[in-house]
Amino acid sequence: MDAGAVRISSHLQYKIGWCAPFLNLPANLPSAVNKVWRFSYNQQTKNFKISCNDVLLVDTTLSDDVCTTWNNWRTYWERDVTKIYIDSKYDTASEQFCTGKC
């Protein structure tokens, strides 16, 4: 079964899967052509972060108040991550990715 999911759209929005609808990324998105995205999630504190080129864009704690579109969000976000999948159908810009410390 899937664990949590994240999706960035070409409309500068992000979606925390099984949690919330698409939300706008902050206006301070780096202007550099090459962007290094970092996603982190602390399973114990439920803290979720998105940064781009070391600029913190999203810093939120998943809760019933944040996860308004899926009342079973914990079912997905409390699982251990066993794989990372990047769908080439939607991701046409990535050249590489890594897990852990890059």
Residue frames as qw, qx, qy, qz and C-alpha x, y, z in Angstrom:
[[0.000, 0.888, 0.460, 0.000, 0.00, 0.00, 0.00],
 [0.339, 0.659, -0.030, 0.671, 1.02, 3.57, -0.55],
 [0.391, -0.468, -0.390, 0.690, 2.40, 5.84, 2.11],
 [0.087, 0.815, 0.193, -0.539, 2.04, 9.64, 1.84],
 [0.589, 0.423, 0.436, 0.532, 2.38, 11.42, -1.49],
 [0.089, -0.695, -0.011, 0.714, 3.46, 14.84, -2.75],
 [0.540, 0.513, 0.513, 0.427, 2.77, 16.43, -6.10],
 [0.115, -0.551, 0.062, 0.824, 4.07, 19.73, -7.50],
 [0.549, 0.663, 0.507, 0.054, 2.11, 21.14, -10.42],
 [0.471, 0.277, 0.259, 0.796, 3.24, 23.38, -13.28],
 [0.138, -0.807, -0.294, -0.493, 0.91, 26.03, -11.83],
 [0.185, 0.413, -0.536, 0.713, 3.27, 26.46, -8.85],
 [0.714, -0.411, 0.099, -0.558, 1.04, 24.51, -6.54],
 [0.168, 0.264, -0.932, 0.181, 1.63, 21.52, -4.31],
 [0.788, -0.283, -0.203, -0.508, -0.61, 18.80, -3.00],
 [0.186, -0.347, 0.859, -0.327, -0.06, 16.70, 0.08],
 [0.532, -0.040, -0.727, -0.432, -1.68, 13.47, -1.05],
 [0.556, -0.409, -0.723, 0.023, -4.36, 11.87, 1.09],
 [0.340, -0.373, -0.440, 0.742, -4.45, 15.08, 3.09],
 [0.078, 0.684, 0.188, -0.701, -5.21, 18.40, 1.43],
 [0.621, 0.725, 0.293, 0.047, -6.18, 19.92, -1.93],
 [0.605, 0.366, 0.056, 0.705, -3.71, 21.74, -4.19],
 [0.285, -0.884, -0.163, 0.333, -2.33, 24.84, -2.47],
 [0.436, 0.862, -0.133, 0.221, -0.24, 27.67, -3.91],
 [0.751, -0.079, -0.200, 0.624, 3.48, 27.60, -3.30],
 [0.245, -0.811, -0.146, 0.510, 4.75, 30.81, -1.65],
 [0.441, 0.897, 0.014, 0.010, 5.84, 33.69, -3.86],
 [0.224, -0.824, 0.504, 0.126, 9.47, 33.37, -2.71],
 [0.940, 0.159, 0.273, 0.130, 10.14, 30.44, -5.08],
 [0.412, -0.519, 0.421, 0.620, 13.77, 30.73, -6.31],
 [0.544, 0.727, -0.045, -0.416, 14.06, 32.10, -9.86],
 [0.173, -0.495, 0.790, 0.316, 17.01, 29.87, -10.85],
 [0.683, 0.259, -0.470, -0.496, 16.34, 27.66, -13.86],
 [0.588, 0.065, -0.797, 0.122, 17.81, 24.59, -12.14],
 [0.548, -0.530, 0.205, -0.614, 15.88, 23.78, -8.99],
 [0.368, 0.091, -0.893, 0.242, 16.77, 21.26, -6.30],
 [0.634, -0.459, -0.135, -0.607, 13.64, 20.24, -4.41],
 [0.211, 0.144, -0.875, 0.412, 13.79, 18.69, -0.96],
 [0.673, -0.419, -0.274, -0.545, 10.83, 17.04, 0.74],
 [0.223, 0.185, -0.838, 0.462, 11.01, 15.92, 4.34],
 [0.678, -0.449, -0.250, -0.525, 8.57, 14.36, 6.74],
 [0.008, 0.303, -0.813, 0.498, 9.06, 13.49, 10.39],
 [0.519, -0.285, -0.748, -0.300, 6.73, 10.62, 11.15],
 [0.382, -0.344, -0.686, 0.514, 6.83, 11.22, 14.92],
 [0.028, -0.400, -0.255, 0.880, 6.04, 14.95, 14.88],
 [0.440, 0.655, 0.612, 0.050, 4.04, 14.85, 11.60],
 [0.020, -0.794, 0.134, 0.593, 6.11, 17.83, 10.39],
 [0.704, 0.450, 0.455, 0.308, 6.20, 18.16, 6.59],
 [0.123, -0.762, 0.179, 0.610, 8.56, 20.48, 4.70],
 [0.714, 0.549, 0.296, 0.319, 9.23, 21.46, 1.10],
 [0.220, -0.779, 0.203, 0.551, 12.28, 23.50, 0.14],
 [0.730, 0.617, 0.182, 0.230, 13.68, 24.58, -3.19],
 [0.524, 0.563, -0.223, 0.599, 17.33, 25.54, -3.58],
 [0.443, -0.132, -0.588, 0.664, 17.58, 25.65, 0.22],
 [0.258, -0.194, 0.078, -0.943, 14.67, 28.13, 0.52],
 [0.093, 0.257, 0.906, -0.324, 12.01, 26.77, 2.88],
 [0.261, -0.174, -0.443, -0.840, 8.65, 27.04, 1.14],
 [0.724, -0.390, -0.330, -0.464, 6.33, 24.84, 3.19],
 [0.201, 0.179, -0.809, 0.522, 6.61, 23.96, 6.87],
 [0.640, -0.295, -0.071, -0.706, 3.46, 22.44, 8.32],
 [0.195, -0.148, 0.917, -0.314, 2.40, 19.82, 10.80],
 [0.421, -0.176, -0.728, -0.511, -0.13, 17.35, 9.47],
 [0.175, 0.131, 0.722, -0.657, -3.28, 17.24, 11.57],
 [0.221, 0.572, 0.790, -0.001, -7.03, 16.96, 11.19],
 [0.099, 0.839, 0.164, -0.510, -7.11, 20.76, 10.72],
 [0.003, -0.573, 0.561, 0.598, -4.59, 20.61, 7.85],
 [0.018, -0.014, 0.936, 0.351, -5.74, 17.35, 6.25],
 [0.440, 0.262, 0.330, -0.793, -9.25, 18.47, 5.39],
 [0.630, 0.320, -0.385, -0.594, -9.93, 16.38, 2.28],
 [0.716, 0.086, -0.691, -0.049, -9.21, 12.92, 3.66],
 [0.597, -0.643, 0.223, -0.424, -10.23, 11.94, 7.19],
 [0.971, -0.185, 0.098, 0.115, -8.11, 8.76, 7.03],
 [0.365, 0.845, -0.361, 0.150, -4.88, 10.68, 6.30],
 [0.445, -0.631, 0.618, -0.149, -3.07, 8.92, 9.18],
 [0.938, 0.120, 0.322, -0.041, -3.57, 5.58, 7.39],
 [0.744, 0.597, -0.018, 0.300, -1.09, 6.74, 4.75],
 [0.161, 0.834, -0.318, 0.421, 1.16, 9.18, 6.59],
 [0.598, -0.614, 0.460, -0.230, 1.91, 6.90, 9.54],
 [0.980, 0.148, 0.091, 0.095, 3.34, 4.11, 7.35],
 [0.519, -0.528, 0.431, 0.516, 7.04, 3.57, 6.88],
 [0.502, 0.734, -0.267, -0.372, 8.37, 4.71, 3.52],
 [0.803, -0.135, 0.552, 0.180, 9.57, 1.66, 1.60],
 [0.551, 0.251, 0.492, 0.626, 10.00, 3.18, -1.86],
 [0.099, 0.643, 0.026, -0.759, 9.97, 6.48, -3.71],
 [0.509, 0.420, 0.676, 0.328, 8.24, 6.67, -7.05],
 [0.073, 0.542, -0.116, -0.829, 8.57, 9.52, -9.52],
 [0.617, 0.511, 0.597, -0.043, 6.00, 9.24, -12.29],
 [0.309, -0.169, 0.455, 0.818, 7.55, 10.20, -15.64],
 [0.121, 0.642, 0.683, 0.327, 4.04, 10.81, -16.95],
 [0.176, -0.946, -0.273, 0.005, 3.89, 13.94, -14.80],
 [0.429, -0.764, 0.255, 0.409, 7.57, 14.72, -14.20],
 [0.754, 0.583, 0.146, 0.264, 9.15, 15.82, -17.45],
 [0.125, 0.930, -0.237, 0.253, 11.79, 18.12, -15.95],
 [0.671, -0.637, 0.379, 0.008, 13.75, 16.06, -13.43],
 [0.537, 0.623, -0.570, -0.002, 17.21, 14.93, -14.40],
 [0.509, 0.119, -0.792, 0.315, 18.02, 13.03, -11.23],
 [0.597, -0.651, 0.028, -0.469, 16.94, 12.37, -7.66],
 [0.432, 0.225, -0.785, 0.382, 18.47, 10.89, -4.57],
 [0.676, -0.627, -0.317, -0.222, 17.30, 9.76, -1.16],
 [0.743, -0.450, -0.188, 0.458, 18.90, 10.51, 2.17],
 [0.241, -0.800, 0.138, 0.532, 21.78, 12.96, 2.20],
 [0.719, 0.599, 0.252, 0.245, 22.62, 14.23, -1.29]]
